[in-house]
Amino acid sequence: MIAPGAAYYTVLMRVHLALLSLCVVAATTTAAGQTRKAPARPPASPALTKEAPEMRCPALLGTGVATKLTFCDVLTGRDPSEGILITVPPHKGDVTLTFDLHNRHTYSEEQGKEPRAAYARYTATIGALTLDNTLISRAAVQSEFRVVGDLFDRIAGGAGLSGLKAVAPTGVESVTLTIPEAENQVSVLGEKLTVERAGGSATYTSAGRPIAVISNVMLEYRPLPPPRPAAPARPAAAKPPPKTPAKPSAKPPASGSPR
């Protein structure tokens, strides 16, 4: 049988040990929380950018009087280097290319007097290619011309009194293409043009012929993230000063030498 004093002492010791254990656990948890670093967040991806790209137009039609857009003729051909070259800035992921595609009509004031004779229906097909001649996608535009109001715009720079060129874009088709991430340049080339008139139809595929017009070219892409800043260079450790050789000490006179 345990004495009352001994039982009280035993209970007191157990309570003391339990409190001590809680303190140790709390201290360990606090120390672990202080030493554990939060995981570094990955850098945020740059936002999408939409802009007019750098573009080489081998056959510039001109600037629209009403829209102020720049119109570029699409030439038929098989060599991508001879097409409309669109440069894609450094980017991450696929790129979206958009532009407006128009048919091409030659207008004269005489056509306004005879709408039936002026009627034409155009169907133009073009292709977007990589520089190694891989087809990315095709696009087509079809439109009809009857009166001058069917023209999409008139082009400034003509030699006549009106100051307008005879050739003008007619009809419009909004085109959206996806450019693979690996490509940094795209070529737009014409493939085929079919023209239907009151007197019959004709198809044109010969190289170097303007068969369509594009305008309002835009690219939407995600720029490459900025390069990480270089780590600061560590200062070179200071070299210890060279040791100075000790001077030889003077030898004491030998004992027993004559004075």
C-alpha positions as CSV (number, residue, x, y, z in Angstrom):
1,M,0.0,0.0,0.0
2,I,1.4,3.4,-1.1
3,A,1.6,6.1,1.5
4,P,-0.5,9.2,0.9
5,G,2.6,11.4,0.7
6,A,4.3,9.1,-1.8
7,A,1.2,9.0,-4.0
8,Y,1.0,12.8,-4.0
9,Y,4.7,13.0,-5.0
10,T,4.2,10.5,-7.8
11,V,1.3,12.5,-9.3
12,L,3.2,15.7,-9.0
13,M,6.2,14.2,-10.8
14,R,3.9,12.9,-13.6
15,V,2.3,16.3,-14.1
16,H,5.7,18.0,-14.1
17,L,7.0,15.5,-16.8
18,A,3.9,16.0,-18.9
19,L,4.3,19.8,-18.8
20,L,8.0,19.5,-19.6
21,S,7.2,17.3,-22.6
22,L,4.7,19.8,-24.0
23,C,7.3,22.6,-23.7
24,V,9.9,20.5,-25.6
25,V,7.4,19.7,-28.4
26,A,6.4,23.4,-28.7
27,A,9.9,24.6,-28.8
28,T,10.9,22.0,-31.4
29,T,7.9,23.0,-33.6
30,T,8.7,26.7,-33.3
31,A,12.3,26.2,-34.2
32,A,11.3,24.0,-37.2
33,G,8.9,26.7,-38.4
34,Q,11.5,29.3,-38.1
35,T,14.2,27.4,-40.0
36,R,11.9,26.0,-42.8
37,K,11.9,28.4,-45.8
38,A,8.8,28.9,-47.9
39,P,9.2,27.4,-51.4
40,A,10.3,30.0,-54.0
41,R,7.5,31.0,-56.3
42,P,8.1,30.5,-60.0
43,P,8.5,33.7,-62.0
44,A,5.2,34.9,-63.5
45,S,4.8,34.4,-67.3
46,P,4.8,37.7,-69.3
47,A,1.4,38.9,-70.5
48,L,0.3,38.3,-74.0
49,T,1.4,41.0,-76.4
50,K,-0.5,42.1,-79.6
51,E,1.2,44.3,-82.1
52,A,1.8,44.9,-85.8
53,P,4.8,42.9,-86.8
54,E,7.9,43.7,-88.9
55,M,6.9,42.8,-92.4
56,R,8.5,42.8,-95.8
57,C,6.0,43.4,-98.6
58,P,7.5,42.8,-102.1
59,A,4.4,44.4,-103.8
60,L,3.0,47.3,-101.8
61,L,-0.4,48.4,-103.1
62,G,-0.6,51.5,-100.9
63,T,-2.5,53.2,-98.2
64,G,-6.3,53.3,-98.0
65,V,-8.0,56.7,-98.2
66,A,-10.8,55.8,-95.8
67,T,-9.2,53.2,-93.5
68,K,-5.6,54.5,-93.5
69,L,-4.6,50.8,-93.6
70,T,-1.6,49.6,-95.5
71,F,-2.5,47.2,-98.3
72,C,0.0,44.6,-99.7
73,D,-0.5,42.5,-102.8
74,V,-0.2,38.7,-102.4
75,L,1.8,37.2,-105.3
76,T,1.5,33.7,-106.5
77,G,4.6,31.5,-106.2
78,R,6.3,28.5,-104.7
79,D,9.4,30.0,-103.1
80,P,8.6,31.3,-99.5
81,S,11.4,33.8,-99.7
82,E,9.5,35.6,-102.4
83,G,6.3,36.0,-100.5
84,I,5.2,38.5,-97.8
85,L,7.6,37.8,-95.0
86,I,6.3,38.3,-91.5
87,T,8.9,38.3,-88.7
88,V,7.9,36.8,-85.3
89,P,9.6,38.4,-82.3
90,P,11.3,36.1,-79.7
91,H,8.4,34.3,-78.0
92,K,7.3,31.4,-75.8
93,G,4.5,29.1,-77.0
94,D,2.5,29.2,-80.2
95,V,1.8,32.6,-81.9
96,T,-1.5,33.8,-83.3
97,L,-1.4,35.6,-86.7
98,T,-4.4,37.6,-87.9
99,F,-5.0,39.7,-91.0
100,D,-7.8,40.8,-93.4
101,L,-7.8,39.1,-96.8
102,H,-9.3,41.0,-99.8
103,N,-9.9,40.3,-103.4
104,R,-8.3,42.7,-106.0
105,H,-10.4,44.6,-108.5
106,T,-9.4,47.1,-111.2
107,Y,-12.0,49.9,-111.3
108,S,-12.7,52.5,-113.9
109,E,-15.3,55.2,-114.1
110,E,-16.8,53.5,-117.2
111,Q,-17.8,50.6,-115.0
112,G,-20.1,52.8,-113.0
113,K,-22.1,53.5,-116.1
114,E,-22.6,49.8,-117.0
115,P,-22.9,47.8,-113.8
116,R,-23.8,44.6,-115.6
117,A,-20.7,44.7,-117.7
118,A,-18.6,45.5,-114.6
119,Y,-19.8,42.4,-112.7
120,A,-17.0,40.1,-111.4
121,R,-16.9,37.3,-108.9
122,Y,-13.5,36.6,-107.3
123,T,-12.2,33.6,-105.4
124,A,-8.6,33.8,-104.2
125,T,-6.7,31.2,-102.3
126,I,-3.5,31.8,-100.4
127,G,-1.1,29.9,-98.1
128,A,1.0,30.7,-95.1
129,L,4.3,28.7,-95.0
130,T,7.4,28.4,-93.0
131,L,10.7,29.3,-94.8
132,D,11.4,25.6,-95.4
133,N,8.2,25.4,-97.5
134,T,6.0,23.7,-94.9
135,L,2.4,24.7,-95.2
136,I,0.9,26.1,-92.0
137,S,-2.6,26.8,-93.3
138,R,-4.6,28.0,-96.2
139,A,-7.1,30.8,-96.5
140,A,-9.6,32.0,-99.1
141,V,-11.7,35.0,-99.8
142,Q,-14.7,35.2,-102.2
143,S,-16.6,38.4,-103.1
144,E,-18.6,40.0,-105.9
145,F,-18.2,43.4,-107.5
146,R,-21.1,45.3,-109.1
147,V,-20.8,49.0,-108.2
148,V,-18.1,51.2,-106.7
149,G,-19.7,50.8,-103.3
150,D,-18.6,47.2,-103.3
151,L,-15.0,48.3,-103.0
152,F,-13.5,47.9,-99.5
153,D,-11.4,51.1,-99.9
154,R,-9.7,53.2,-102.5
155,I,-5.9,53.5,-102.6
156,A,-4.2,56.9,-102.7
157,G,-1.4,57.6,-105.2
158,G,-3.0,57.4,-108.6
159,A,-1.9,59.3,-111.6
160,G,-5.4,60.6,-112.5
161,L,-7.2,63.8,-111.4
162,S,-8.8,61.9,-108.5
163,G,-5.5,60.9,-107.1
164,L,-6.8,57.3,-106.7
165,K,-5.3,54.1,-108.0
166,A,-7.4,52.0,-110.3
167,V,-6.6,48.8,-108.4
168,A,-8.5,48.5,-105.1
169,P,-9.4,45.9,-102.5
170,T,-12.9,44.5,-102.6
171,G,-14.5,42.1,-100.1
172,V,-13.0,41.1,-96.8
173,E,-12.3,37.9,-94.9
174,S,-10.8,37.9,-91.4
175,V,-8.1,35.2,-91.1
176,T,-6.7,33.7,-87.9
177,L,-3.7,31.3,-88.1
178,T,-1.6,29.6,-85.4
179,I,2.1,29.7,-85.9
180,P,4.1,26.9,-84.2
181,E,6.4,28.0,-81.4
182,A,9.6,27.0,-83.3
183,E,9.0,29.4,-86.2
184,N,10.4,32.9,-86.2
185,Q,9.2,33.9,-89.7
186,V,6.2,33.2,-91.9
187,S,5.7,33.7,-95.6
188,V,2.3,34.5,-97.3
189,L,2.0,33.3,-100.9
190,G,-0.8,33.2,-103.4
191,E,-2.0,29.9,-104.8
192,K,-4.9,30.5,-107.2
193,L,-7.4,33.1,-108.4
194,T,-10.7,32.4,-110.2
195,V,-12.5,35.3,-111.9
196,E,-16.1,34.8,-113.1
197,R,-17.5,37.5,-115.4
198,A,-20.6,37.8,-117.6
199,G,-18.5,36.5,-120.6
200,G,-17.0,33.5,-118.8
201,S,-14.5,32.5,-116.2
202,A,-10.7,32.3,-115.9
203,T,-8.2,30.8,-113.4
204,Y,-4.7,32.2,-112.7
205,T,-1.8,30.4,-111.1
206,S,1.3,31.7,-112.9
207,A,4.1,32.8,-110.6
208,G,4.5,36.4,-109.7
209,R,0.9,37.4,-110.4
210,P,-0.9,39.6,-107.7
211,I,-4.1,37.7,-106.9
212,A,-5.2,39.1,-103.5
213,V,-4.5,41.8,-101.0
214,I,-3.9,41.6,-97.2
215,S,-4.2,44.4,-94.6
216,N,-4.4,44.9,-90.8
217,V,-1.7,42.3,-90.0
218,M,-1.3,41.6,-86.3
219,L,0.6,39.1,-84.1
220,E,-0.4,38.0,-80.6
221,Y,2.3,36.2,-78.6
222,R,3.9,35.7,-75.2
223,P,7.4,37.3,-75.0
224,L,10.3,35.4,-73.6
225,P,10.7,36.1,-69.8
226,P,13.6,38.5,-69.0
227,P,16.9,36.9,-68.2
228,R,17.6,36.3,-64.6
229,P,20.0,38.8,-63.0
230,A,23.5,37.4,-62.6
231,A,24.6,36.5,-59.1
232,P,26.9,39.1,-57.6
233,A,30.5,38.2,-57.7
234,R,32.0,37.1,-54.5
235,P,34.9,39.3,-53.3
236,A,38.3,37.6,-53.6
237,A,39.7,36.4,-50.3
238,A,42.4,38.6,-49.0
239,K,45.8,37.1,-49.3
240,P,47.9,36.9,-46.2
241,P,50.9,39.2,-46.2
242,P,54.2,37.5,-47.1
243,K,56.3,36.3,-44.2
244,T,59.4,38.4,-43.5
245,P,62.4,36.1,-43.0
246,A,63.9,36.3,-39.6
247,K,67.2,38.1,-39.3
248,P,70.1,35.8,-38.1
249,S,71.0,36.6,-34.5
250,A,74.6,37.6,-33.6
251,K,76.7,34.7,-32.3
252,P,78.0,35.2,-28.8
253,P,81.8,35.2,-28.5
254,A,83.3,31.8,-27.8
255,S,84.3,31.0,-24.2
256,G,87.9,31.0,-23.4
257,S,89.0,33.3,-26.3
258,P,91.9,35.6,-25.6
259,R,91.0,39.1,-24.5
